[in-house]
Amino acid sequence: MAQLAPLTITARNAAQAEYLVRSRAEQRGIKVQEIEVADAGTGGWYVTITVSDADAEKSEAALLGEDTQVLHFRSHAPHPPGDH
């Protein structure tokens, strides 16, 4: 078993921080054996997970601590009537 150093996660509470890390891990094929969450202050949480040695190698590439990116699309200006 390998313990991954604390990941810093922004969440509303400890349960949400645990959910975010666990769901990201599962989406990336990493099975979490154990999880610990500690308050990091100002809406942040330190999450330490224990995974198998095989999954530890995959976890670095999985970016479990990265926030989900939100893409913002610009709206195009509306076309004047009759201009198609």
Buried (B, 14 or more C-beta within 10 A) or exposed (E): EBEBEBBEBEBEEBEBBBBBBBEBBEEBEBEBEEBEBEEBEEEBBBBBBBBBEEBBEBBEEBEBBEEEEEEEEEEEEEEEEEEE
